Amino acid sequence: MACMELTDHDVTKLLHAWRAGDEDALQDLVPRVQKELHRLAQRYMAGERLNHPLQTTALINEAFIRLIGGTSVEWQNRAHFFAVSAQLMRRILVDIARAHRGPKRGGDAVETTLKEACVFRPEKSRDLLRLDEALDALGETDPRKSRVVELRFFAGLSVEETAAVLDISERTVLREWNLARAWLYREIQGE
């Protein structure tokens, strides 16, 4: 069996070929990015409630369905692919949190399970929604800071990878990251 590890350049070549319509490139790409997508999904799911309707694999599948359907993306490189994937995962979880909060689903009603004798507290969903709203507000005033947060926090990209995706210096990434975190903290605490 061939080695599943690819260099950044190999992933970029596969992404460009896929964008150009080469379905074989997509078939080659999927098993090679699966591990990293799983890591991303696990990171997201770690912050979710215990009885969340999605499991890690389902989140990956939903994100991949949206990725495949959105082939109009001009893939830059591996880091860009994972940044877009992380953004999709965030959107999926926010959509679920909003649906769970809605009156049709019982709003802020508390669920209990007899087996575990524990109480579900919807604070995690509220925190995700607050963060999403604050990030959207930041995106309106400073889109680059918002993208830095998405790439660093949600996608788990390094400073170097974030700089490459945004085509800015690593020093700028660090400055924007620190300013954005402080802004988001104040915004969320103000609520």
C-alpha positions in Angstrom: 0.0 0.0 0.0 1.3 3.4 -0.9 2.2 5.9 1.8 -0.8 8.1 2.7 1.4 11.0 3.8 1.6 13.7 1.2 3.7 16.9 1.2 1.9 20.2 1.0 2.9 20.4 -2.6 1.2 17.0 -3.3 -2.0 18.0 -1.6 -2.0 21.3 -3.5 -1.5 19.5 -6.8 -4.4 17.2 -6.0 -6.6 20.1 -5.0 -5.9 21.9 -8.3 -6.6 18.8 -10.3 -9.8 18.2 -8.4 -10.8 21.8 -9.1 -10.1 21.3 -12.8 -12.6 18.4 -12.8 -10.3 15.4 -12.2 -12.5 13.0 -10.1 -9.5 10.6 -9.7 -7.7 13.5 -7.9 -10.5 13.7 -5.4 -10.4 9.9 -4.9 -6.7 10.2 -4.2 -7.1 13.2 -1.9 -9.8 11.9 0.4 -7.9 9.1 2.2 -4.9 11.4 2.6 -6.7 14.3 4.3 -9.1 12.1 6.3 -6.8 11.9 9.4 -6.4 15.7 9.5 -10.2 16.3 9.0 -10.8 13.8 11.8 -8.5 15.8 14.1 -10.3 19.0 13.2 -13.7 17.5 13.9 -12.5 16.0 17.2 -11.4 19.4 18.2 -14.8 20.9 17.5 -16.7 18.1 19.1 -14.7 18.2 22.3 -16.4 21.5 23.1 -19.9 20.2 22.4 -22.5 18.8 24.8 -22.5 15.1 25.6 -25.8 14.4 23.8 -24.9 16.3 20.6 -26.8 14.9 17.6 -23.6 14.7 15.5 -20.7 12.4 16.0 -17.2 13.2 14.8 -17.5 11.1 11.7 -20.9 12.6 10.8 -19.4 16.1 11.1 -16.6 15.2 8.7 -19.1 13.7 6.3 -21.4 16.7 6.4 -18.4 19.1 5.9 -17.1 16.9 3.0 -20.6 16.9 1.3 -20.5 20.7 1.4 -16.9 20.8 0.2 -17.7 18.6 -2.8 -20.8 20.6 -3.6 -18.8 23.8 -3.4 -16.3 23.1 -6.1 -16.1 26.7 -7.1 -13.4 27.2 -4.4 -10.0 28.3 -5.9 -7.8 26.1 -3.8 -4.6 27.8 -2.9 -2.9 25.0 -0.9 -3.3 22.4 1.8 -3.7 25.0 4.6 -6.4 26.7 2.6 -8.3 23.4 2.2 -8.2 22.8 5.9 -9.2 26.4 6.7 -12.3 26.0 4.5 -13.0 22.7 6.1 -12.8 24.1 9.6 -15.1 27.0 8.6 -17.7 24.6 7.3 -17.5 22.5 10.4 -18.0 25.6 12.5 -21.0 26.6 10.4 -22.6 23.2 10.7 -22.2 23.2 14.5 -23.6 26.7 14.8 -26.6 25.8 12.6 -27.3 22.8 14.9 -26.9 24.9 18.0 -29.4 27.5 16.6 -31.9 24.8 15.7 -31.5 23.2 19.1 -32.2 26.5 20.8 -35.3 27.2 18.8 -38.8 27.0 20.3 -39.7 24.0 18.2 -37.0 22.0 20.0 -37.8 23.2 23.5 -35.7 26.4 23.5 -33.6 26.4 26.7 -35.3 23.4 28.2 -33.0 21.2 30.2 -32.7 17.6 29.2 -31.9 14.8 31.7 -30.9 11.2 31.4 -31.8 8.7 34.0 -28.9 6.4 33.2 -26.3 9.0 33.9 -28.4 11.0 36.4 -26.9 14.2 34.9 -28.4 17.4 33.7 -27.7 18.8 30.3 -26.9 22.4 30.5 -27.1 24.3 27.3 -24.3 26.7 28.2 -21.9 25.2 25.6 -24.3 25.8 22.8 -24.9 29.3 24.0 -21.1 29.9 24.2 -20.7 28.7 20.7 -23.5 31.0 19.5 -22.0 34.0 21.4 -18.6 33.3 19.9 -20.1 32.9 16.5 -22.0 36.2 16.8 -18.9 38.0 18.2 -16.8 36.6 15.3 -19.3 37.7 12.8 -19.3 41.2 14.4 -15.5 41.2 14.2 -15.7 40.1 10.6 -17.8 43.2 9.8 -15.3 45.6 11.3 -12.1 43.7 10.5 -12.4 40.7 8.2 -8.7 39.8 8.4 -8.7 39.5 12.2 -11.8 37.3 11.9 -10.1 35.1 9.4 -7.0 34.8 11.6 -9.2 33.6 14.4 -11.0 31.1 12.2 -7.7 29.7 10.9 -5.8 29.6 14.2 -8.5 28.7 16.6 -11.0 26.7 14.5 -8.8 25.2 11.9 -5.8 24.7 14.2 -3.4 26.2 11.7 0.0 27.3 12.7 1.1 30.9 12.5 3.1 30.0 9.4 0.2 28.2 7.7 -2.2 31.1 8.6 0.3 33.6 7.1 0.5 31.5 3.9 -3.3 31.2 3.5 -3.8 35.0 4.1 -0.7 36.0 2.3 0.6 38.1 5.2 3.6 38.0 7.4 3.9 35.8 10.4 4.4 38.9 12.6 1.1 40.3 11.3 -0.7 37.0 12.1 0.6 37.2 15.7 -0.4 40.8 16.0 -3.9 40.2 14.5 -4.4 37.0 16.6 -3.6 38.8 19.9 -5.8 41.8 19.1 -8.7 39.6 17.9 -8.6 37.5 21.0 -8.7 40.6 23.2 -11.5 42.0 21.2 -13.5 38.8 21.3 -13.0 38.4 25.0 -14.3 41.9 25.7 -17.2 41.4 23.2 -18.3 38.1 24.8 -17.8 39.3 28.4 -19.8 42.4 27.7 -22.9 40.2 26.9 
